[in-house]
Amino acid sequence: MARPFSALLFGFLFAGSIAGVSAASGLRVMTFNVMCIICGHSDEIGPLSERMAGIADTINRHDPDLVSLQELLTGAQARDLRRLLHGDYQMVYADGPFFGFADPTLLVRTSRFRVHRTGGFWLGPNSPGFTLGWVLALPRRVQWAELEDRTTGLRFTFAGTHFDARRKNSNPSAELVVKTLLPTDAPLVFAGDTNLPPGTRGFDALAASFRDTFTEVAEHPYVANGPTLNSDGCALDPAFVFPDCRIDHVLLSPGAPWRTRSWSVDVFKYTRGFTSDHRAVVVDLE
C-alpha cells in the first residue's frame, strides 16, 4: 500500500529525533481568530483597523512562541499586525505570485526556532490543490511549518487552520486533516478555529486521533481585566456556554513529547469590549 501523504510530507529523518523526545522544552502556543474585515459584529466592536492594537496587545501580553491566526485575509493585513508585535516572529502563510492568502497565518518565534520548510493544502475534494470546499464556500486551508528548536535540536511540525462553519465542509475537513497529517514520525502541534465543538462528527474524528490539550488539565481559567461571564469564553452569543461552545483547539500528535501544563482563555476587554468575536486560547506545554 502506498504511504499516505502525511508520511511523505512529515516522515523526514531528522537529527536527534529520538533524543529530541527527551530534549523537548516548554512551549507556549496560541490560537486566535481575529475576526476578518468583512465579518459580522463590526458594528459592535469596530472595524479591523481599529481592533489591530487590541489584537496585537493580546499576543504581546502572552508572548507565545507559536501562534495560529485566523481571518487575516491578505498578506498586507498580516504585515500590518506584525509591525505591532513585540516578538521576533516569522509569518508563514500562503504567499502566491499575485497575492497572499493569510487565513491561516502562523507566527513562529525566530530566536527560538529555525524554519526549515513550509507548505500547506486546501480543504476540499481537490486537496491538496485549490478548492472551494465540498459545498461552495470561501477557500479554506491548512498551513504548516517544519521547525527546529535552536537550543535542543528537537524538530517538529506546527500546523494551523480555519475550517468553514458549515458542517458539510467542517466535518470532512477534520477527516482530511487526520488522513493527511497523521500518522507522523515528527511531533506535531495543530492549532486553529475548527468551527467544531465537542460532540460533532468532525471533532470526534480529531479527538480520536490527536491529543486534545483541553482534556489534559483540570482547570481552564479566564485571563481577564474585569468581571467575567461564563459565556465570555465563547463567541459573541450570551446563550453559548463554556466549555461546550469551544471550537478553537490546540491539539497534539499522539507521540508528541510535551505534556499540557495549562490551558486558558483570554477574555480581556478593550474600549469597545472584546477585540474579536473569538477569544484567544493559550496553552503552555512542557
C-alpha positions as a Markdown table, in Angstrom:
| # | Residue | x | y | z |
|---|---|---|---|---|
| 1 | Met | 0.0 | 0.0 | 0.0 |
| 2 | Ala | 1.3 | 3.5 | -0.8 |
| 3 | Arg | 2.3 | 5.6 | 2.1 |
| 4 | Pro | -0.2 | 8.4 | 3.0 |
| 5 | Phe | 0.6 | 11.9 | 2.0 |
| 6 | Ser | 1.4 | 12.6 | 5.7 |
| 7 | Ala | 4.2 | 10.1 | 5.8 |
| 8 | Leu | 5.7 | 11.6 | 2.7 |
| 9 | Leu | 5.3 | 15.1 | 4.0 |
| 10 | Phe | 6.4 | 14.7 | 7.6 |
| 11 | Gly | 8.3 | 11.4 | 7.5 |
| 12 | Phe | 11.7 | 13.1 | 7.0 |
| 13 | Leu | 14.5 | 11.8 | 9.1 |
| 14 | Phe | 15.8 | 14.4 | 11.4 |
| 15 | Ala | 18.9 | 14.6 | 13.6 |
| 16 | Gly | 18.2 | 13.9 | 17.2 |
| 17 | Ser | 14.7 | 12.6 | 16.5 |
| 18 | Ile | 14.8 | 10.0 | 19.3 |
| 19 | Ala | 16.9 | 12.1 | 21.6 |
| 20 | Gly | 14.7 | 15.0 | 20.8 |
| 21 | Val | 11.8 | 13.4 | 22.7 |
| 22 | Ser | 13.7 | 13.8 | 25.9 |
| 23 | Ala | 15.0 | 17.2 | 24.8 |
| 24 | Ala | 11.6 | 18.9 | 24.5 |
| 25 | Ser | 11.4 | 22.2 | 26.5 |
| 26 | Gly | 8.5 | 24.4 | 27.5 |
| 27 | Leu | 6.3 | 25.8 | 24.7 |
| 28 | Arg | 3.5 | 28.4 | 24.7 |
| 29 | Val | 1.0 | 28.1 | 21.9 |
| 30 | Met | -1.8 | 30.4 | 21.0 |
| 31 | Thr | -4.7 | 30.1 | 18.5 |
| 32 | Phe | -6.7 | 33.3 | 17.8 |
| 33 | Asn | -9.4 | 34.1 | 15.3 |
| 34 | Val | -9.1 | 37.9 | 15.0 |
| 35 | Met | -12.4 | 38.4 | 13.1 |
| 36 | Cys | -12.0 | 39.5 | 9.5 |
| 37 | Ile | -12.5 | 42.9 | 7.9 |
| 38 | Ile | -15.8 | 41.8 | 6.2 |
| 39 | Cys | -17.2 | 39.6 | 9.0 |
| 40 | Gly | -20.1 | 40.3 | 11.3 |
| 41 | His | -20.1 | 42.2 | 14.7 |
| 42 | Ser | -18.0 | 45.1 | 13.3 |
| 43 | Asp | -20.8 | 47.4 | 14.3 |
| 44 | Glu | -20.4 | 46.2 | 17.9 |
| 45 | Ile | -16.7 | 46.0 | 18.3 |
| 46 | Gly | -15.3 | 48.1 | 15.4 |
| 47 | Pro | -13.5 | 47.5 | 12.1 |
| 48 | Leu | -10.3 | 45.5 | 11.9 |
| 49 | Ser | -8.2 | 48.7 | 11.6 |
| 50 | Glu | -9.4 | 49.9 | 15.0 |
| 51 | Arg | -9.0 | 46.5 | 16.6 |
| 52 | Met | -5.4 | 45.8 | 15.4 |
| 53 | Ala | -4.0 | 47.4 | 18.6 |
| 54 | Gly | -6.1 | 45.1 | 20.8 |
| 55 | Ile | -5.2 | 42.0 | 18.7 |
| 56 | Ala | -1.5 | 42.9 | 19.0 |
| 57 | Asp | -1.9 | 43.5 | 22.7 |
| 58 | Thr | -3.5 | 40.1 | 23.2 |
| 59 | Ile | -0.5 | 38.5 | 21.5 |
| 60 | Asn | 2.1 | 40.7 | 23.2 |
| 61 | Arg | 0.7 | 40.1 | 26.7 |
| 62 | His | 1.0 | 36.4 | 26.4 |
| 63 | Asp | 4.3 | 36.4 | 24.4 |
| 64 | Pro | 3.6 | 33.0 | 22.8 |
| 65 | Asp | 6.3 | 31.0 | 21.0 |
| 66 | Leu | 3.9 | 29.9 | 18.3 |
| 67 | Val | 0.6 | 31.4 | 17.1 |
| 68 | Ser | -2.1 | 30.2 | 14.7 |
| 69 | Leu | -4.1 | 33.2 | 13.5 |
| 70 | Gln | -7.3 | 33.0 | 11.6 |
| 71 | Glu | -9.3 | 35.6 | 9.5 |
| 72 | Leu | -6.4 | 37.8 | 8.4 |
| 73 | Leu | -7.2 | 37.7 | 4.8 |
| 74 | Thr | -4.3 | 39.2 | 3.0 |
| 75 | Gly | -0.5 | 39.4 | 3.3 |
| 76 | Ala | -0.9 | 43.2 | 3.8 |
| 77 | Gln | -3.1 | 42.7 | 6.9 |
| 78 | Ala | -0.6 | 40.2 | 8.3 |
| 79 | Arg | 2.2 | 42.6 | 7.8 |
| 80 | Asp | 0.2 | 45.4 | 9.4 |
| 81 | Leu | -0.2 | 43.3 | 12.5 |
| 82 | Arg | 3.4 | 42.2 | 12.5 |
| 83 | Arg | 4.6 | 45.8 | 12.9 |
| 84 | Leu | 2.7 | 46.0 | 16.2 |
| 85 | Leu | 4.1 | 42.8 | 17.7 |
| 86 | His | 7.0 | 42.8 | 20.2 |
| 87 | Gly | 8.1 | 39.3 | 19.5 |
| 88 | Asp | 10.6 | 38.3 | 16.8 |
| 89 | Tyr | 8.1 | 36.4 | 14.7 |
| 90 | Gln | 8.3 | 35.0 | 11.2 |
| 91 | Met | 4.9 | 35.0 | 9.5 |
| 92 | Val | 4.0 | 31.9 | 7.4 |
| 93 | Tyr | 1.0 | 31.9 | 5.1 |
| 94 | Ala | 0.1 | 31.1 | 1.5 |
| 95 | Asp | 2.1 | 33.8 | -0.3 |
| 96 | Gly | 1.4 | 33.3 | -4.0 |
| 97 | Pro | 2.9 | 35.1 | -7.0 |
| 98 | Phe | -0.1 | 37.5 | -7.2 |
| 99 | Phe | -1.5 | 37.8 | -3.7 |
| 100 | Gly | -1.1 | 36.4 | -0.2 |
| 101 | Phe | -3.9 | 34.4 | 1.4 |
| 102 | Ala | -3.3 | 34.8 | 5.1 |
| 103 | Asp | -6.1 | 32.6 | 6.6 |
| 104 | Pro | -4.5 | 30.9 | 8.4 |
| 105 | Thr | -1.2 | 32.7 | 9.3 |
| 106 | Leu | 1.4 | 31.1 | 11.5 |
| 107 | Leu | 3.7 | 33.1 | 13.8 |
| 108 | Val | 7.0 | 31.4 | 14.7 |
| 109 | Arg | 9.5 | 32.9 | 17.2 |
| 110 | Thr | 12.7 | 33.0 | 15.1 |
| 111 | Ser | 15.0 | 33.5 | 18.1 |
| 112 | Arg | 14.0 | 30.1 | 19.3 |
| 113 | Phe | 13.1 | 28.1 | 16.1 |
| 114 | Arg | 14.6 | 27.7 | 12.7 |
| 115 | Val | 12.0 | 27.3 | 9.9 |
| 116 | His | 13.2 | 24.5 | 7.6 |
| 117 | Arg | 10.2 | 24.1 | 5.3 |
| 118 | Thr | 6.7 | 25.5 | 4.9 |
| 119 | Gly | 3.7 | 24.4 | 2.9 |
| 120 | Gly | 0.0 | 23.6 | 3.1 |
| 121 | Phe | -3.0 | 22.2 | 1.5 |
| 122 | Trp | -6.5 | 23.3 | 0.7 |
| 123 | Leu | -9.6 | 21.8 | 2.3 |
| 124 | Gly | -11.9 | 20.2 | -0.2 |
| 125 | Pro | -12.3 | 17.3 | -2.7 |
| 126 | Asn | -9.4 | 18.6 | -4.9 |
| 127 | Ser | -6.9 | 18.7 | -1.9 |
| 128 | Pro | -4.0 | 19.4 | -1.8 |
| 129 | Gly | -4.9 | 21.6 | -4.8 |
| 130 | Phe | -7.1 | 24.7 | -4.7 |
| 131 | Thr | -10.7 | 24.0 | -3.9 |
| 132 | Leu | -13.8 | 25.8 | -2.6 |
| 133 | Gly | -14.9 | 23.1 | -0.3 |
| 134 | Trp | -17.2 | 20.1 | -0.6 |
| 135 | Val | -20.1 | 22.7 | -0.8 |
| 136 | Leu | -19.3 | 26.1 | -2.3 |
| 137 | Ala | -17.6 | 28.3 | 0.3 |
| 138 | Leu | -14.6 | 30.6 | 0.8 |
| 139 | Pro | -11.3 | 28.8 | 0.4 |
| 140 | Arg | -10.1 | 27.0 | 3.5 |
| 141 | Arg | -6.6 | 25.8 | 4.1 |
| 142 | Val | -4.1 | 24.1 | 6.4 |
| 143 | Gln | -0.7 | 25.9 | 6.7 |
| 144 | Trp | 2.3 | 24.1 | 8.2 |
| 145 | Ala | 6.0 | 24.8 | 9.0 |
| 146 | Glu | 8.7 | 22.3 | 9.9 |
| 147 | Leu | 10.7 | 23.8 | 12.8 |
| 148 | Glu | 13.9 | 23.1 | 14.7 |
| 149 | Asp | 14.4 | 24.2 | 18.3 |
| 150 | Arg | 17.7 | 26.1 | 18.2 |
| 151 | Thr | 18.6 | 25.0 | 21.7 |
| 152 | Thr | 17.5 | 21.4 | 22.0 |
| 153 | Gly | 17.6 | 20.4 | 18.3 |
| 154 | Leu | 14.1 | 19.0 | 18.5 |
| 155 | Arg | 12.3 | 19.0 | 15.1 |
| 156 | Phe | 8.6 | 19.1 | 14.9 |
| 157 | Thr | 5.7 | 20.5 | 12.7 |
| 158 | Phe | 3.4 | 23.3 | 13.6 |
| 159 | Ala | 0.2 | 23.5 | 11.6 |
| 160 | Gly | -2.7 | 25.9 | 11.7 |
| 161 | Thr | -6.1 | 26.0 | 10.1 |
| 162 | His | -9.5 | 27.7 | 9.8 |
| 163 | Phe | -12.4 | 25.3 | 8.9 |
| 164 | Asp | -15.6 | 26.5 | 7.2 |
| 165 | Ala | -18.5 | 26.9 | 9.6 |
| 166 | Arg | -20.9 | 24.7 | 7.6 |
| 167 | Arg | -20.8 | 21.1 | 8.8 |
| 168 | Lys | -20.8 | 19.8 | 5.2 |
| 169 | Asn | -17.3 | 21.4 | 5.0 |
| 170 | Ser | -16.0 | 21.3 | 8.6 |
| 171 | Asn | -16.7 | 17.6 | 9.2 |
| 172 | Pro | -14.9 | 16.4 | 6.1 |
| 173 | Ser | -12.1 | 18.9 | 6.7 |
| 174 | Ala | -11.4 | 17.3 | 10.1 |
| 175 | Glu | -11.3 | 13.9 | 8.4 |
| 176 | Leu | -9.0 | 15.1 | 5.7 |
| 177 | Val | -6.6 | 16.7 | 8.3 |
| 178 | Val | -6.4 | 13.3 | 10.2 |
| 179 | Lys | -5.8 | 11.5 | 6.9 |
| 180 | Thr | -3.2 | 14.0 | 5.7 |
| 181 | Leu | -1.2 | 14.8 | 8.8 |
| 182 | Leu | -1.4 | 11.5 | 10.7 |
| 183 | Pro | 0.4 | 9.3 | 11.4 |
| 184 | Thr | 3.6 | 11.3 | 11.5 |
| 185 | Asp | 7.2 | 10.5 | 12.6 |
| 186 | Ala | 7.7 | 14.1 | 13.7 |
| 187 | Pro | 5.9 | 15.6 | 16.7 |
| 188 | Leu | 3.0 | 17.8 | 15.5 |
| 189 | Val | 1.2 | 20.8 | 17.1 |
| 190 | Phe | -2.1 | 21.5 | 15.4 |
| 191 | Ala | -4.0 | 24.7 | 16.3 |
| 192 | Gly | -6.9 | 26.6 | 14.8 |
| 193 | Asp | -10.5 | 27.5 | 14.6 |
| 194 | Thr | -12.2 | 24.3 | 13.5 |
| 195 | Asn | -15.8 | 25.5 | 13.9 |
| 196 | Leu | -16.3 | 22.1 | 15.5 |
| 197 | Pro | -17.5 | 21.9 | 19.2 |
| 198 | Pro | -17.3 | 18.7 | 21.1 |
| 199 | Gly | -19.9 | 16.2 | 20.1 |
| 200 | Thr | -19.8 | 16.9 | 16.4 |
| 201 | Arg | -18.7 | 14.2 | 13.9 |
| 202 | Gly | -15.6 | 16.3 | 12.9 |
| 203 | Phe | -14.5 | 17.0 | 16.4 |
| 204 | Asp | -14.9 | 13.3 | 17.4 |
| 205 | Ala | -12.6 | 12.5 | 14.4 |
| 206 | Leu | -10.0 | 14.9 | 15.6 |
| 207 | Ala | -10.2 | 13.9 | 19.3 |
| 208 | Ala | -9.9 | 10.2 | 18.3 |
| 209 | Ser | -6.6 | 10.9 | 16.5 |
| 210 | Phe | -5.0 | 13.8 | 18.3 |
| 211 | Arg | -4.4 | 14.6 | 22.0 |
| 212 | Asp | -6.8 | 17.4 | 23.0 |
| 213 | Thr | -4.8 | 19.7 | 25.3 |
| 214 | Phe | -8.0 | 20.9 | 26.9 |
| 215 | Thr | -8.7 | 17.5 | 28.4 |
| 216 | Glu | -5.2 | 17.1 | 29.8 |
| 217 | Val | -5.6 | 19.7 | 32.6 |
| 218 | Ala | -8.4 | 20.0 | 35.1 |
| 219 | Glu | -8.7 | 23.8 | 35.2 |
| 220 | His | -9.4 | 26.2 | 32.3 |
| 221 | Pro | -9.1 | 29.7 | 33.7 |
| 222 | Tyr | -10.1 | 33.0 | 32.1 |
| 223 | Val | -7.3 | 35.7 | 31.7 |
| 224 | Ala | -9.4 | 38.8 | 32.4 |
| 225 | Asn | -9.1 | 42.5 | 33.2 |
| 226 | Gly | -12.5 | 42.8 | 34.8 |
| 227 | Pro | -15.7 | 40.8 | 35.8 |
| 228 | Thr | -16.5 | 37.8 | 33.6 |
| 229 | Leu | -19.5 | 35.7 | 32.5 |
| 230 | Asn | -19.5 | 32.0 | 31.6 |
| 231 | Ser | -20.3 | 32.9 | 28.0 |
| 232 | Asp | -17.2 | 35.1 | 27.7 |
| 233 | Gly | -15.2 | 32.1 | 26.6 |
| 234 | Cys | -17.4 | 31.7 | 23.6 |
| 235 | Ala | -18.3 | 33.7 | 20.5 |
| 236 | Leu | -20.5 | 36.8 | 20.9 |
| 237 | Asp | -23.7 | 35.0 | 21.9 |
| 238 | Pro | -24.7 | 35.0 | 25.6 |
| 239 | Ala | -26.7 | 31.8 | 25.0 |
| 240 | Phe | -23.5 | 29.9 | 24.5 |
| 241 | Val | -22.0 | 28.0 | 27.4 |
| 242 | Phe | -18.3 | 27.5 | 28.0 |
| 243 | Pro | -16.7 | 25.0 | 27.6 |
| 244 | Asp | -19.4 | 23.3 | 25.5 |
| 245 | Cys | -19.0 | 26.1 | 22.9 |
| 246 | Arg | -15.3 | 25.7 | 22.3 |
| 247 | Ile | -14.3 | 25.5 | 18.7 |
| 248 | Asp | -10.7 | 26.9 | 18.9 |
| 249 | His | -8.4 | 24.0 | 19.7 |
| 250 | Val | -4.8 | 23.2 | 20.3 |
| 251 | Leu | -4.1 | 19.5 | 19.5 |
| 252 | Leu | -1.0 | 17.3 | 19.7 |
| 253 | Ser | 0.0 | 14.2 | 17.8 |
| 254 | Pro | -0.2 | 11.1 | 20.0 |
| 255 | Gly | 3.6 | 10.8 | 20.3 |
| 256 | Ala | 4.3 | 14.5 | 20.9 |
| 257 | Pro | 7.0 | 14.9 | 23.7 |
| 258 | Trp | 5.1 | 17.5 | 25.7 |
| 259 | Arg | 2.5 | 17.4 | 28.4 |
| 260 | Thr | 0.0 | 20.1 | 28.9 |
| 261 | Arg | 0.7 | 22.4 | 31.9 |
| 262 | Ser | -2.1 | 24.9 | 31.4 |
| 263 | Trp | -5.0 | 25.8 | 29.1 |
| 264 | Ser | -6.5 | 29.3 | 29.4 |
| 265 | Val | -8.8 | 31.7 | 27.5 |
| 266 | Asp | -8.1 | 35.4 | 27.1 |
| 267 | Val | -11.2 | 37.5 | 27.8 |
| 268 | Phe | -9.7 | 41.0 | 28.1 |
| 269 | Lys | -12.0 | 43.8 | 27.1 |
| 270 | Tyr | -10.9 | 47.0 | 25.5 |
| 271 | Thr | -12.7 | 50.3 | 24.8 |
| 272 | Arg | -15.5 | 48.7 | 22.8 |
| 273 | Gly | -15.4 | 45.3 | 24.6 |
| 274 | Phe | -13.9 | 42.2 | 23.1 |
| 275 | Thr | -11.4 | 42.7 | 20.2 |
| 276 | Ser | -12.8 | 39.8 | 18.2 |
| 277 | Asp | -15.9 | 37.5 | 18.1 |
| 278 | His | -13.5 | 34.7 | 19.2 |
| 279 | Arg | -11.3 | 34.5 | 22.3 |
| 280 | Ala | -7.6 | 33.7 | 22.1 |
| 281 | Val | -6.7 | 30.3 | 23.6 |
| 282 | Val | -3.3 | 29.9 | 25.3 |
| 283 | Val | -1.7 | 26.6 | 26.0 |
| 284 | Asp | 1.5 | 26.0 | 27.9 |
| 285 | Leu | 3.3 | 22.8 | 27.1 |
| 286 | Glu | 6.3 | 21.3 | 29.0 |
